[in-house]
Amino acid sequence: MTTPAFVFPGQGSQSVGMGQALAEASPAAAAVFAAADAALGHSISRLAFDGPAEELDRTESAQPALLATSIAYLAAVRERWAALGIEPTTVAWAAGHSMGQYSALVAAEVISLEDGVRLVRERGRLMQASGAGRDGAMAAILGLDDGALPALVERASAYGVFGIANRNAPGQVVVSGERAAIEASAEIARELGARKAIALPVSVAAHSPLMAEAADGMRRVLAAVDFRDPTVPLLANADAHPITTADGARAELVEHLTAGVDWVAAVERMTASGVTTFIEAGPGRVLTGLIKRIAPDAQTFPLDDSTSPDRLAVPFATATTA
């Protein structure tokens, strides 16, 4: 069996119904949702399964629901591998996109599931409150050459706080900052050669200096939580450096609130280390699509399979059981 990297999606991958079929078919997945519900003191699983969408999409709800669903997928596939007699696979890396870092830390046994869902709920609350009085916004910029990004940042910053929040794939970035700067960046990006600029339906400027208050709040919250050294290497969002200690993991969760997510660098770091297989643990297949654009020759396995009755894909099962 190849040595894969596990990747975990961030906010935006949530949808009503996620994890329900999985929990009904997998005792391991059901146990994850039950533990998350108990830790939060309310049924995040019911919100994930039944909605309503406007409540699920709220930052402080979406993040714990996504974490629980991602770890439920991980638990379910491990349960299925065991049932099929497939030896547990060695994991090369665990990498999360933005809020997905918390899922990666739970998977790497840095923090418990219970602490993870409580932390992301607080993260969402602090993000929503951060930068009060400063109108934040985000936008996706498509088709702009990476070489033009410094010019975009320099010119748009003349209108207010502005930066690259996510470098998701070649020619696909998300920008974040004060609304005036985000609105100006759309025209500037088109002048620099972008194909399209799309305002995103969000109320916070994630991964920007406007999240400084949230970062300070999370620093205090995280100091009271038990962290352990990761059982597999993790990657920092901003620059893809390896995280191998508890202190490094705690620092990452503070720093990535105000710094950008360079998903391109993360995937390139993993492929440079010899990874050829990526398993996306969570709802949807957003990261699978991005990885195929960054590393076209890589094998990708999203665990969420809409054609399966339990919505679970089982990597390596066919080759092993044939």
C-alpha positions as CSV (number, residue, x, y, z in Angstrom):
1,M,0.0,0.0,0.0
2,T,1.3,3.5,-0.9
3,T,2.0,6.0,1.9
4,P,-0.7,8.7,1.5
5,A,-1.2,12.1,2.9
6,F,-4.5,12.9,4.6
7,V,-6.0,16.3,3.8
8,F,-8.9,18.0,5.6
9,P,-11.2,20.7,4.1
10,G,-12.1,24.0,5.6
11,Q,-15.2,26.1,5.9
12,G,-17.2,26.3,2.7
13,S,-17.3,22.5,2.3
14,Q,-20.3,22.1,4.6
15,S,-23.7,21.2,3.3
16,V,-27.0,20.1,5.0
17,G,-27.1,16.3,5.2
18,M,-23.3,15.8,5.5
19,G,-22.3,12.8,7.5
20,Q,-25.9,11.4,8.0
21,A,-25.7,8.4,5.8
22,L,-22.2,7.7,7.1
23,A,-23.3,7.8,10.7
24,E,-26.2,5.5,10.0
25,A,-24.0,2.9,8.5
26,S,-20.8,3.2,10.6
27,P,-20.7,2.8,14.4
28,A,-17.3,4.5,14.4
29,A,-18.7,7.6,12.6
30,A,-21.8,7.6,14.9
31,A,-19.5,7.6,17.9
32,V,-17.6,10.6,16.6
33,F,-20.8,12.6,16.2
34,A,-22.0,11.5,19.7
35,A,-18.8,12.6,21.3
36,A,-18.9,16.0,19.5
37,D,-22.5,16.5,20.6
38,A,-21.6,15.8,24.2
39,A,-18.5,18.0,24.1
40,L,-20.6,21.0,22.8
41,G,-23.6,20.4,24.9
42,H,-26.0,20.5,21.9
43,S,-26.5,18.4,18.8
44,I,-24.1,19.6,16.2
45,S,-24.9,16.3,14.4
46,R,-28.6,17.2,14.1
47,L,-27.6,20.6,12.6
48,A,-25.3,18.9,10.1
49,F,-27.9,16.3,9.1
50,D,-31.0,18.4,9.0
51,G,-30.0,22.1,8.9
52,P,-31.3,24.7,8.4
53,A,-28.6,25.8,6.0
54,E,-28.5,29.4,7.3
55,E,-27.8,28.1,10.7
56,L,-25.2,25.5,9.6
57,D,-23.4,28.2,7.5
58,R,-22.8,30.4,10.5
59,T,-19.1,30.3,11.2
60,E,-19.4,29.1,14.8
61,S,-21.7,26.3,13.7
62,A,-20.0,25.3,10.4
63,Q,-16.6,24.8,11.9
64,P,-17.4,22.3,14.6
65,A,-19.8,20.5,12.2
66,L,-17.1,20.2,9.6
67,L,-14.5,19.0,12.1
68,A,-16.9,16.3,13.4
69,T,-17.8,15.2,9.9
70,S,-14.2,15.0,8.8
71,I,-13.1,12.9,11.7
72,A,-16.2,10.8,11.3
73,Y,-15.0,10.0,7.7
74,L,-11.6,9.2,9.0
75,A,-13.0,6.9,11.7
76,A,-15.3,5.2,9.2
77,V,-12.7,4.4,6.6
78,R,-10.4,3.0,9.3
79,E,-13.3,0.9,10.6
80,R,-13.9,-0.4,7.0
81,W,-10.2,-1.2,6.4
82,A,-10.2,-3.2,9.6
83,A,-13.3,-5.1,8.6
84,L,-11.7,-5.9,5.2
85,G,-8.4,-7.0,6.8
86,I,-6.5,-4.1,5.4
87,E,-3.5,-3.1,7.5
88,P,-3.6,0.5,8.8
89,T,-1.8,2.7,6.3
90,T,1.2,4.7,7.4
91,V,0.5,8.4,6.9
92,A,3.1,10.7,5.4
93,W,1.5,14.0,6.3
94,A,-1.8,15.4,7.7
95,A,-2.6,18.8,6.3
96,G,-5.7,21.0,6.8
97,H,-6.9,23.9,4.7
98,S,-7.6,26.8,7.1
99,M,-10.1,25.5,9.7
100,G,-9.2,22.1,8.4
101,Q,-6.0,22.4,10.4
102,Y,-8.0,21.6,13.5
103,S,-9.2,18.4,11.9
104,A,-5.6,17.5,11.0
105,L,-4.5,18.1,14.6
106,V,-7.2,15.8,15.9
107,A,-6.2,13.1,13.3
108,A,-2.5,13.5,14.4
109,E,-3.6,13.1,18.0
110,V,-2.3,16.6,18.9
111,I,-5.7,17.5,20.5
112,S,-8.7,15.5,21.4
113,L,-11.9,15.5,19.3
114,E,-13.7,17.1,22.2
115,D,-11.2,19.9,22.5
116,G,-11.2,20.3,18.8
117,V,-14.9,21.0,18.4
118,R,-14.9,23.3,21.3
119,L,-11.9,25.2,20.0
120,V,-13.3,25.7,16.5
121,R,-16.7,26.9,17.9
122,E,-14.7,29.5,19.9
123,R,-12.6,30.3,16.8
124,G,-15.7,31.0,14.8
125,R,-17.2,33.2,17.5
126,L,-14.0,35.2,17.8
127,M,-13.6,35.5,14.0
128,Q,-17.1,36.9,13.8
129,A,-16.4,39.5,16.5
130,S,-12.9,40.5,15.3
131,G,-12.4,43.7,13.4
132,A,-15.7,45.2,14.7
133,G,-16.4,48.5,13.1
134,R,-14.2,47.7,10.1
135,D,-16.1,46.4,7.1
136,G,-14.4,43.1,6.0
137,A,-14.9,41.3,2.8
138,M,-13.3,38.5,0.6
139,A,-13.2,37.8,-3.1
140,A,-12.0,35.0,-5.4
141,I,-9.6,36.1,-8.2
142,L,-9.5,33.6,-11.1
143,G,-7.0,33.4,-13.9
144,L,-4.4,35.8,-12.6
145,D,-0.8,34.8,-13.0
146,D,1.0,34.4,-9.7
147,G,3.7,36.8,-10.9
148,A,1.1,39.6,-10.8
149,L,0.1,39.0,-7.2
150,P,2.7,41.5,-5.7
151,A,1.4,44.2,-7.9
152,L,-2.2,43.4,-7.0
153,V,-1.4,43.6,-3.3
154,E,0.6,46.8,-3.6
155,R,-2.1,48.6,-5.6
156,A,-5.2,47.4,-3.7
157,S,-3.5,48.1,-0.3
158,A,-3.8,51.8,-1.2
159,Y,-7.5,51.5,-0.5
160,G,-7.2,49.8,2.9
161,V,-6.1,46.5,4.6
162,F,-5.6,43.9,1.9
163,G,-3.8,40.6,1.4
164,I,-3.8,37.2,-0.2
165,A,-5.9,35.0,2.1
166,N,-5.7,31.7,0.1
167,R,-3.4,30.6,-2.7
168,N,-5.5,27.6,-3.6
169,A,-4.2,26.5,-7.0
170,P,-2.4,28.0,-10.0
171,G,-4.4,31.0,-11.1
172,Q,-6.9,30.8,-8.2
173,V,-6.5,33.0,-5.1
174,V,-8.8,34.5,-2.5
175,V,-8.2,38.0,-1.2
176,S,-9.2,39.4,2.1
177,G,-9.3,42.7,3.9
178,E,-11.4,45.9,4.2
179,R,-14.3,46.1,1.8
180,A,-13.1,49.2,-0.1
181,A,-9.8,47.5,-0.9
182,I,-11.5,44.2,-1.9
183,E,-13.9,46.1,-4.2
184,A,-11.0,48.0,-5.8
185,S,-9.0,44.8,-6.2
186,A,-11.6,43.4,-8.6
187,E,-10.9,46.1,-11.2
188,I,-7.2,46.1,-10.5
189,A,-7.0,42.3,-11.0
190,R,-8.8,42.5,-14.3
191,E,-6.4,45.1,-15.4
192,L,-3.5,42.8,-14.5
193,G,-5.0,40.0,-16.6
194,A,-7.5,38.1,-14.3
195,R,-10.3,36.4,-16.0
196,K,-12.8,37.0,-13.2
197,A,-13.2,38.5,-9.7
198,I,-16.1,37.2,-7.5
199,A,-17.2,38.7,-4.2
200,L,-17.7,35.9,-1.6
201,P,-20.8,35.8,0.6
202,V,-18.9,36.1,3.9
203,S,-19.1,38.6,6.7
204,V,-15.5,38.3,8.0
205,A,-12.1,39.0,6.4
206,A,-10.4,35.7,7.2
207,H,-6.7,35.3,7.1
208,S,-6.1,39.0,7.2
209,P,-4.9,41.6,9.8
210,L,-8.5,42.2,10.7
211,M,-8.4,38.9,12.5
212,A,-5.8,40.2,15.0
213,E,-8.3,40.3,17.9
214,A,-9.4,36.8,17.1
215,A,-5.8,35.6,17.1
216,D,-5.2,37.2,20.5
217,G,-8.3,35.6,21.9
218,M,-7.4,32.2,20.5
219,R,-3.9,32.5,22.0
220,R,-5.5,32.7,25.4
221,V,-7.9,29.9,24.8
222,L,-5.3,27.6,23.4
223,A,-2.9,28.1,26.3
224,A,-5.5,26.3,28.5
225,V,-5.7,23.2,26.2
226,D,-3.6,20.1,26.4
227,F,-1.5,19.7,23.2
228,R,0.7,16.7,22.4
229,D,3.4,16.2,19.7
230,P,1.8,15.0,16.5
231,T,2.0,11.3,15.6
232,V,2.4,12.3,11.9
233,P,4.0,15.5,10.5
234,L,1.7,18.5,9.9
235,L,2.2,21.5,7.6
236,A,1.8,25.1,8.4
237,N,-0.8,27.0,6.3
238,A,1.3,30.1,5.6
239,D,4.5,28.6,4.3
240,A,4.2,24.8,4.4
241,H,6.9,24.3,7.0
242,P,6.7,21.0,8.9
243,I,5.1,21.1,12.4
244,T,6.4,18.3,14.6
245,T,5.9,19.6,18.2
246,A,3.0,20.5,20.4
247,D,4.3,24.1,20.8
248,G,4.5,24.4,17.0
249,A,1.0,23.2,16.6
250,R,-0.4,25.6,19.1
251,A,1.5,28.5,17.5
252,E,0.1,27.6,14.1
253,L,-3.5,27.9,15.2
254,V,-2.8,31.5,16.3
255,E,-0.7,32.6,13.4
256,H,-2.9,31.2,10.6
257,L,-5.8,33.5,11.6
258,T,-3.9,36.6,10.3
259,A,-1.7,34.9,7.7
260,G,-2.7,33.4,4.4
261,V,-3.1,29.8,3.4
262,D,-0.7,28.7,0.7
263,W,-2.3,25.4,-0.4
264,V,-0.1,25.3,-3.5
265,A,3.0,25.3,-1.4
266,A,1.6,22.6,1.0
267,V,0.8,20.2,-1.9
268,E,4.1,20.9,-3.5
269,R,5.9,20.2,-0.2
270,M,4.1,16.9,0.1
271,T,4.8,15.8,-3.5
272,A,8.4,16.8,-3.2
273,S,8.7,14.5,-0.2
274,G,7.5,11.6,-2.3
275,V,3.7,11.6,-1.7
276,T,1.8,10.4,-4.8
277,T,-1.6,9.7,-3.1
278,F,-3.9,12.1,-1.2
279,I,-7.0,11.1,0.8
280,E,-9.5,13.8,1.4
281,A,-11.3,13.2,4.7
282,G,-14.4,15.3,4.9
283,P,-17.5,16.3,3.1
284,G,-17.2,17.1,-0.6
285,R,-14.2,17.1,-2.8
286,V,-12.9,20.7,-2.9
287,L,-9.3,19.8,-2.0
288,T,-9.3,16.9,-4.4
289,G,-10.0,19.3,-7.3
290,L,-7.3,21.7,-6.1
291,I,-4.7,19.0,-5.8
292,K,-5.4,17.7,-9.3
293,R,-4.7,21.2,-10.6
294,I,-1.5,21.5,-8.5
295,A,-0.2,18.0,-9.0
296,P,-2.0,16.5,-12.0
297,D,-0.2,13.1,-11.7
298,A,-1.2,12.5,-8.1
299,Q,-3.8,9.9,-7.1
300,T,-6.6,11.5,-5.1
301,F,-9.3,9.7,-3.1
302,P,-12.1,11.8,-1.6
303,L,-13.8,9.7,1.0
304,D,-17.1,11.4,0.4
305,D,-18.7,9.3,-2.4
306,S,-22.2,10.5,-3.4
307,T,-22.8,7.3,-5.4
308,S,-22.4,5.0,-2.3
309,P,-25.4,4.4,0.0
310,D,-23.2,5.3,3.0
311,R,-21.4,8.0,1.1
312,L,-18.0,6.3,1.9
313,A,-15.3,5.5,-0.6
314,V,-12.8,3.0,0.6
315,P,-9.3,3.6,-0.9
316,F,-7.2,0.5,-1.6
317,A,-10.1,-1.9,-1.0
318,T,-10.5,-3.1,-4.6
319,A,-6.8,-3.9,-5.1
320,T,-6.6,-5.6,-1.7
321,T,-9.7,-7.7,-1.9
322,A,-9.7,-8.6,-5.6
